[in-house]
Amino acid sequence: MRIDPRQRKIPSFGWHGDHDRPIFFVDLREYCVCTWCEMLDGRLILVPSQQSKRRAQQVRYPAEATIVGRVTAITQDIVEPQPPDVRA
């Protein structure tokens, strides 16, 4: 994953759908999350995708959360790595 620490401000608009909505890496003190975010009255709202079937979570900002930066790239393996050939 690549994070741009210069992009920490949560925009209130400017995207057309879920695919271009910015994702942020957020430190919640006990764990970290990658999520969509909204700001509302001094609270940071962590917005899950509909597929996760989770509810939005509100935390006091900045007391309970630090926005580390915007996620700009994600990589993942698409197959399990093969163990190296061992010849005795």
Secondary structure, 3 states (H helix, E strand, C coil): CEEECCCCCCCCCCCCCCCCCCCEEEECCCCEEEEEEEEECCEEEEECCHHHCCCCEEEECCCCCEEEEEEEECCCCCCCCCCCCCCC
